């Protein structure tokens, strides 16, 4: 418990620094986090030292460079180049690598780098600092409410083969809890947010849904590959992916929900 508390505190401090600092500090922290996440997933597939891996590592750095310098239009071309180069490696190194290795490499970049990069996109928006906290509300606060409700009244298993401890009651409790906290956050910090409180509640609640899927997806990958944690990077918490699994799915949804509500408001 002591190690878990220490690890959680360190993660919390780094997360707050990444959100509050903005600019190059946020970009660097997220770049390093994505590199670690990509490597952890590649290691699951025994590809962390392969030619595929180096393509992913270089592409991850370029991704954040493009976003930092507001060249988002280059992200799609970058992704296409990653796919093409990965296919080329597969072809020219055939039969050393299987088609499954190629697909796992592409997935590792999309999962560990592209999805997490949406935090930098949110942070770079107008009033991005305030908007960034919706990611934490939809993931971390949702998780707390899901645990409390599930522990109190949870009877129906949500996904027993992947995560036996999660319940249907906890799932809906987490969504409602995130929505309530989102509403309170929108009211208290109204002058820092570009959206009314009711939109803040909807964003937080809807963002909580993919957070649960992200958590379960990461658990399913671990079960499929017979591992307990993605690494031992964080004391008492496992690897980077063990800590950001829900955030990976939540960040893109929050980003696009904010974009939609910008238009509606």
Secondary structure, DSSP 8 states (H G I E B T S, - for coil): -HHHHHHHHHHHHHHHHHHHH-HHHHHHHHHHHHHHHHHHHHHHTT-TTSHHHHHHHHHHHHHHHHHHTT-THHHHHHHHHHHHHHHHHHHHTTTSS-HHHHHHHHHHHIIIIITTTHHHHHHTSTTHHHHHHHHHIIIIIHHHHHHHHHHHH--SEEETTTEEEEEHHHHHHHHHHHHHHHHHHHHHTGGG-SS-HHHHHHHHHHHHHHHHHHHHHHHHHHHHTT-S-S-S-BTTTBSHHHHHHHHHHHHHHHHHHHHHHHHH-
